[in-house]
């Protein structure tokens, strides 16, 4: 009976820290929305909102890490429970890094606005598509993590390729603009860094997908081929 009581307490602690991660994910999603709005509207006020949210994201990351350390020290979990706590820690780190990428986007928007909107005349439709894809992919990753859904995790890994293709296409277009008109180089570089930040958001969503497979299957699928990943999930 005492063992059952301790197990119930542990489950409650796991649920509590998992809920905190989902809360952090929601905060980071709102940060992405503000960053995308700042970019699509070249809105400096929305960019400032991103910086304000970043402070809250950083505080939450520290709080979750402290809670995880306490649980591990007190419960000394093994097997899947330990994998879950490790995955939660890494997911938290990935979400915080997504927050870092959104602040880079906001910073680039401020640069463009401060330069009297020089970047507005450059092609950006692909970049807006990529931003929406990255935001949606992170949302799917968080939903899959909440359910520990490996099938959804595999789909997320495949979808990240679409963001990479958008990024590559955008880079080629920017290079063409810079070659044709050197006056666009400075603004193009701003957009290039912005594009890279968006691509990195997709990478972090992909990382969360890989963590789901690690928790459920005990397999580390980082740097693995899609064929090997699908084999590990089956």
C-alpha positions as CSV (number, residue, x, y, z in Angstrom):
1,X,0.0,0.0,0.0
2,X,2.7,2.6,0.8
3,X,4.4,1.7,-2.6
4,X,1.1,2.5,-4.3
5,X,0.9,5.8,-2.4
6,X,4.4,6.7,-3.5
7,X,3.7,5.7,-7.1
8,X,0.6,7.9,-7.1
9,X,2.6,10.8,-5.7
10,X,5.3,10.3,-8.4
11,X,2.6,10.2,-11.2
12,X,1.2,13.4,-9.8
13,X,4.6,15.0,-9.9
14,X,5.2,13.8,-13.5
15,X,1.8,15.1,-14.6
16,X,2.5,18.4,-12.9
17,X,5.9,19.0,-14.6
18,X,4.5,17.8,-17.9
19,X,1.7,20.4,-17.6
20,X,4.3,23.1,-17.0
21,X,6.1,22.1,-20.2
22,X,2.8,22.5,-22.1
23,X,2.3,25.9,-20.5
24,X,5.8,26.9,-21.6
25,X,5.0,25.6,-25.1
26,X,1.9,27.8,-25.2
27,X,3.9,30.8,-24.1
28,X,6.5,30.1,-26.9
29,X,3.7,29.7,-29.4
30,X,2.4,33.2,-28.5
31,X,6.0,34.5,-28.9
32,X,6.1,33.0,-32.4
33,X,2.8,34.5,-33.3
34,X,4.0,38.0,-32.2
35,X,7.2,37.5,-34.2
36,X,5.4,36.5,-37.3
37,X,3.0,39.4,-37.0
38,X,6.0,41.7,-36.5
39,X,7.6,40.4,-39.6
40,X,4.5,40.4,-41.9
41,X,3.4,43.9,-40.8
42,X,6.9,45.3,-40.1
43,X,5.5,46.2,-36.7
44,X,8.0,47.4,-34.1
45,X,5.6,47.2,-31.2
46,X,4.9,43.5,-31.9
47,X,8.7,42.9,-32.0
48,X,8.9,44.5,-28.6
49,X,6.3,42.0,-27.3
50,X,8.6,39.2,-28.3
51,X,11.3,40.5,-26.1
52,X,8.9,40.8,-23.1
53,X,7.7,37.2,-23.5
54,X,11.3,36.0,-23.7
55,X,11.9,37.0,-20.1
56,X,9.0,34.9,-19.0
57,X,10.2,31.9,-21.1
58,X,13.6,32.1,-19.5
59,X,12.2,32.2,-16.0
60,X,9.9,29.2,-16.7
61,X,12.8,27.2,-18.1
62,X,14.7,27.7,-14.9
63,X,11.7,26.8,-12.7
64,X,11.1,23.6,-14.7
65,X,14.7,22.5,-14.5
66,X,14.7,23.1,-10.8
67,X,11.5,21.0,-10.4
68,X,13.0,18.2,-12.6
69,X,16.2,18.1,-10.5
70,X,14.1,17.8,-7.4
71,X,12.0,14.9,-8.7
72,X,15.1,13.0,-9.9
73,X,16.9,13.4,-6.6
74,X,13.9,12.3,-4.5
75,X,12.4,9.6,-6.7
76,X,15.5,8.2,-8.5
77,X,13.4,7.0,-11.4
78,X,14.5,4.3,-13.8
79,X,13.5,3.0,-17.3
80,X,10.7,4.9,-19.0
81,X,10.1,7.3,-16.1
82,X,13.7,8.4,-16.3
83,X,13.5,8.7,-20.1
84,X,10.4,10.8,-19.8
85,X,12.1,13.2,-17.3
86,X,15.2,13.5,-19.6
87,X,12.9,14.1,-22.5
88,X,11.0,16.8,-20.6
89,X,14.3,18.5,-19.7
90,X,15.4,18.5,-23.4
91,X,12.0,19.6,-24.6
92,X,12.2,22.5,-22.2
93,X,15.6,23.4,-23.6
94,X,14.3,23.2,-27.2
95,X,11.4,25.4,-26.4
96,X,13.7,28.0,-24.8
97,X,15.8,28.0,-27.9
98,X,12.7,28.5,-30.0
99,X,12.2,31.6,-27.9
100,X,15.8,32.7,-28.7
101,X,15.0,32.3,-32.4
102,X,11.9,34.4,-32.2
103,X,13.9,37.2,-30.5
104,X,16.3,37.0,-33.5
105,X,13.3,37.5,-35.8
106,X,12.1,40.4,-33.7
107,X,15.6,41.9,-33.8
108,X,15.8,41.6,-37.6
109,X,12.4,43.3,-37.9
110,X,13.6,46.1,-35.7
111,X,16.7,46.5,-38.0
112,X,14.5,46.6,-41.1
113,X,12.1,49.2,-39.5
114,X,15.1,51.3,-38.3
115,X,16.5,51.3,-41.9
116,X,13.2,52.8,-43.1
117,X,11.9,49.4,-44.2
118,X,14.6,48.7,-46.8
119,X,13.7,45.0,-46.6
120,X,10.1,45.5,-47.6
121,X,10.9,45.6,-51.3
122,X,12.5,42.2,-51.2
123,X,10.7,38.9,-51.8
124,X,9.3,37.5,-48.5
125,X,6.2,35.4,-49.4
126,X,8.2,32.2,-49.1
127,X,9.5,33.3,-45.8
128,X,6.0,33.9,-44.5
129,X,4.9,30.4,-45.7
130,X,7.9,28.9,-43.9
131,X,7.1,30.8,-40.7
132,X,3.6,29.5,-40.7
133,X,4.9,25.9,-41.4
134,X,7.4,26.2,-38.5
135,X,4.7,27.5,-36.1
136,X,2.3,24.7,-37.0
137,X,5.0,22.1,-36.7
138,X,5.9,23.2,-33.2
139,X,2.2,23.0,-32.3
140,X,2.0,19.5,-33.6
141,X,5.1,18.5,-31.8
142,X,3.8,19.7,-28.5
143,X,0.5,17.9,-29.1
144,X,2.3,14.7,-30.0
145,X,4.5,15.0,-26.9
146,X,1.5,15.4,-24.6
147,X,0.1,12.2,-26.0
148,X,3.5,10.5,-26.6
149,X,2.3,9.7,-30.1
150,X,5.1,8.1,-32.1
151,X,3.2,8.1,-35.4
152,X,2.7,11.8,-35.1
153,X,6.4,12.2,-34.2
154,X,7.4,10.4,-37.4
155,X,5.1,12.7,-39.4
156,X,6.7,15.7,-37.8
157,X,10.2,14.6,-38.8
158,X,9.0,14.3,-42.4
159,X,7.3,17.7,-42.4
160,X,10.5,19.4,-41.3
161,X,11.9,18.7,-44.7
162,X,9.2,21.0,-46.2
163,X,10.5,23.9,-44.1
164,X,14.1,23.1,-45.2
165,X,13.0,23.3,-48.8
166,X,11.3,26.6,-48.3
167,X,14.5,27.9,-46.7
168,X,16.7,26.7,-49.5
169,X,14.5,28.2,-52.2
170,X,14.4,31.6,-50.3
171,X,18.2,31.7,-50.0
172,X,18.6,31.1,-53.7
173,X,16.2,33.9,-54.5
174,X,18.0,36.3,-52.1
175,X,21.3,35.5,-53.7
176,X,19.8,36.4,-57.1
177,X,18.6,39.7,-55.8
178,X,22.0,40.6,-54.3
179,X,23.8,39.7,-57.5
180,X,21.5,41.8,-59.6
181,X,21.5,44.8,-57.3
182,X,24.3,45.1,-54.7
183,X,22.2,47.9,-52.9
184,X,20.0,45.1,-51.6
185,X,22.8,43.2,-49.9
186,X,22.3,44.7,-46.4
187,X,18.6,44.2,-46.3
188,X,18.9,40.8,-47.9
189,X,21.3,39.7,-45.1
190,X,18.7,40.7,-42.5
191,X,16.1,38.6,-44.2
192,X,18.6,35.7,-44.6
193,X,19.3,35.7,-40.8
194,X,15.5,35.9,-40.3
195,X,15.0,32.9,-42.6
196,X,17.6,30.9,-40.7
197,X,15.8,31.6,-37.4
198,X,12.6,30.2,-38.9
199,X,14.3,27.1,-40.2
200,X,15.8,26.5,-36.7
201,X,12.3,26.6,-35.2
202,X,11.4,23.7,-37.4
203,X,14.6,21.9,-36.3
204,X,13.6,22.3,-32.6
205,X,10.1,20.9,-33.4
206,X,11.9,18.0,-35.1
207,X,14.0,17.5,-32.0
208,X,10.9,17.2,-29.8
209,X,9.5,14.6,-32.3
210,X,12.7,12.5,-31.8
211,X,12.4,12.8,-28.0
212,X,8.9,11.3,-28.2
213,X,10.3,8.2,-29.9
214,X,13.1,8.0,-27.3
215,X,10.6,8.0,-24.4
216,X,8.2,5.4,-25.9
217,X,10.6,3.1,-27.7
218,X,13.9,3.8,-25.8
219,X,15.6,4.4,-29.2
220,X,17.8,7.4,-29.9
221,X,16.9,8.2,-33.5
222,X,18.9,11.4,-33.9
223,X,20.9,11.5,-37.1
224,X,19.1,8.3,-38.3
225,X,17.7,7.8,-41.7
226,X,13.9,7.9,-42.1
227,X,13.9,4.2,-42.9
228,X,15.7,3.4,-39.6
229,X,13.3,5.7,-37.7
230,X,10.2,4.1,-39.0
231,X,11.7,0.7,-38.2
232,X,12.4,1.8,-34.6
233,X,8.8,2.9,-34.2
234,X,7.2,-0.3,-35.6
